């Protein structure tokens, strides 16, 4: 009974007032998306997932071949929301100090002064994160977790909001350093960026033939974004939805208990409780984008694959049968009863 979100409405008497408030607040995000449409053709799921990351304070891993406008999307969004933006191209010879900063000796004063690295910005695009060695990946992921960076003996807080958008190419694996599972788990969402449709590609061609850069209007400030984050926290999640989220995540760890014993040999290990927290937060943000003051099972289903696909490790048996984590997560969503 997909939700019919009526149970949520009955359980919380002020839900209509909350929905009205959220409808007003979410109009600001519609303006952001409309402005983005002037630059980006299609890719609405990717845009929405990036906004969900912003609204929840979670980081996003984008996976897709080059040329799908990932960099343009992030840089355009930074201009629209008036956020500082830095793009870091990860290479095998990159050092942690190239990311975080270092101490510079000033001869005239005889002192060491901290020079902050490019990680001190609101929006970081870590391009091809799997091309840098483990110590650089570790420096970035530590900054993502702690939201501060230590240079010398002093710790410096990172900007607020602080969001890392990392990209990786799923095809080229030569000369790459795959992210360890413990580190990839820190990304709230892993978004697969697909090719545009035929009509979208034709539209892209028309725009490029016309040439010229589209001037973007800033429609939101960082203070507005912080207020929107507070509004997302007000979105109501019914107990049945919470049970549904816990059942989904637990099914990735113990599929036999959930009634899917056939998945047991295909999973090395499942999603951690961090996935449960992220799934609940992302579902609230998705409801907010849909102008609702309450979460429905459809919200959980919409963001579930993005939260879980990088948290389910497949076994050798699954690889031999060419079954990936994506299809395992899909089977779990099909099997678990919807409230």
Secondary structure by P-SEA (a helix, b strand, c coil): ccccaaaaaaaccaaaaaaaaaaaaaaaaaaaaaaaaaccccaaaaaaaaaaaaaacbbbbbbcccccaaaaaaaaaaaaabbbbbbbbccccccccccbbbbbbbccccbbbbbbccccccbbbbcccccccaaaaaaaaaaaaccccccccbbbbccccbbbbbbbbcccccccccccaaaaaaccbbbbbbbbcaaaaaaaaaaaaaccbbbbcccccaaaaaaaaaaaaaccccaaaaaaaaaaaaaaacccccccccccccccccccaaaaaaaaaaaaaaaaaaccccccaaaaaacccccccccccccaaaaaacccaaaaaaaaaaccccc
